[in-house]
Amino acid sequence: MLAIRMTRHGAKKRPFFHIVVADSRSPRDGRFIEKLGTYNPLLPREHAQRITLDKERIAHWLKVGAQPSERVAKFLAQAEMMKPRERREQTKKSQPRAKAQERLKAAASAGEAAAAPAAAAAPAEGEAKEAAAS
C-alpha cells in the first residue's frame, strides 16, 4: 500500500519535513518513491513557504490509491485537494465517572435552589432599607 506522509529532516530542535509518497512498510525516513512537497513548522502560519505542495503529482498519487497520513490529509484539505476528514471524538477517560457526575449535578441543583430564595429575598431587603432611609 502506498502512503503520502512526511519524513523528518533538519537539525536537532529545528524540524523540517519532506512530504513524500512511499511504501507503507518502509521506515519513516527511509526509502520513498517521489518527493511531493515540504513543510517547515518553524515559519509563521501565513508564510507562503510553510507548506509547499506539487498538486498535480499529489492528485496523480491519490488517483493511484495512495493514502495520506492524518497530518498530510489536513494539509490537502487546507489546499482544497480533498475534503477534510471528520475529527475523532475525544476519549472520555478524563471525565468523572457516573457517580461523581451525579454528585456534581446534585451539588449544582442544590446550589441553584439555595441561590433562588436568596435572590428573591435580596430585593425585598433592599426595598426595606430604602424605605427606612427615607
C-alpha positions in Angstrom: 0.0 0.0 0.0 1.2 3.5 -0.8 1.3 6.3 1.8 1.7 10.0 1.4 3.5 11.0 4.5 6.2 13.2 6.0 9.8 12.4 6.5 11.8 14.4 9.1 14.9 16.3 8.1 16.6 19.3 9.7 18.8 19.6 12.7 18.1 18.8 16.3 15.2 21.0 17.6 14.9 22.5 14.1 12.4 20.3 12.3 11.8 20.3 8.6 9.7 17.8 6.8 9.5 16.5 3.2 6.1 15.3 2.0 6.7 12.0 0.1 4.9 9.1 -1.4 6.4 5.8 -0.1 5.5 2.2 0.5 3.8 2.0 3.9 6.1 -0.8 5.0 9.3 1.4 4.6 10.7 3.3 7.6 9.6 6.9 8.2 12.9 8.4 7.0 13.8 5.6 4.7 13.2 4.8 1.0 10.5 6.8 -0.8 9.2 6.9 -4.4 8.8 10.6 -5.0 9.0 13.9 -3.2 5.8 15.8 -3.3 6.4 18.9 -1.2 7.8 20.3 2.0 6.6 21.5 5.4 8.5 23.9 7.7 6.8 24.2 11.1 9.1 27.0 12.2 7.7 29.5 9.8 4.6 31.5 10.7 1.2 30.1 9.5 0.7 32.9 7.0 4.1 32.4 5.3 3.9 31.2 1.7 6.8 28.7 2.1 5.5 27.0 5.3 3.8 24.3 3.1 4.6 23.7 -0.5 2.8 21.0 -2.5 3.1 19.6 -6.0 -0.6 19.5 -6.6 -0.5 17.7 -10.0 1.6 14.8 -8.6 -0.4 14.5 -5.4 -3.6 14.3 -7.5 -1.9 11.5 -9.5 -0.9 9.5 -6.5 -4.3 9.9 -4.9 -5.9 8.5 -8.1 -3.5 5.6 -8.0 -4.6 4.8 -4.5 -2.1 6.3 -2.1 -3.5 7.1 1.3 -2.4 10.3 3.0 -1.4 10.3 6.7 -3.6 12.3 9.1 -1.4 15.4 9.0 -0.9 15.3 5.3 -4.7 14.9 4.8 -5.1 18.1 6.9 -2.7 19.9 4.6 -4.5 18.7 1.5 -7.9 19.8 2.9 -6.4 23.2 3.5 -5.2 23.3 -0.1 -8.8 22.2 -1.2 -7.4 19.0 -2.8 -9.7 16.7 -0.7 -12.5 17.1 1.7 -11.5 17.4 5.4 -11.6 14.2 7.4 -14.0 14.0 10.3 -12.4 14.7 13.7 -12.3 11.8 16.0 -14.3 12.1 19.2 -12.1 12.7 22.2 -11.8 9.9 24.7 -13.9 10.1 27.8 -11.2 8.8 30.2 -10.6 12.3 31.6 -14.3 12.8 32.5 -15.5 11.9 36.0 -17.3 8.5 36.4 -21.1 8.2 36.6 -21.5 8.5 40.4 -19.2 11.6 40.5 -21.2 13.2 37.7 -24.4 12.5 39.7 -22.9 14.2 42.8 -21.8 17.2 40.7 -25.3 17.5 39.3 -26.9 17.2 42.7 -24.5 19.9 44.1 -25.3 22.2 41.2 -29.0 21.8 41.6 -28.7 22.4 45.4 -26.6 25.5 44.8 -29.3 26.8 42.4 -32.1 26.1 44.8 -30.2 27.9 47.6 -29.5 30.9 45.3 -33.1 31.3 44.1 -34.6 32.1 47.6 -31.7 34.3 48.4 -32.1 36.2 45.2 -35.8 36.6 45.8 -35.2 37.9 49.4 -32.5 40.3 48.4 -34.7 42.9 46.5 -37.2 42.8 49.4 -34.4 43.7 51.9 -33.2 46.4 49.5 -36.7 48.0 49.4 -36.9 47.8 53.2 -33.6 49.6 53.6 -34.7 52.3 51.1 -38.0 52.8 53.0 -36.1 53.1 56.3 -33.6 55.6 54.8 -36.4 57.9 53.7 
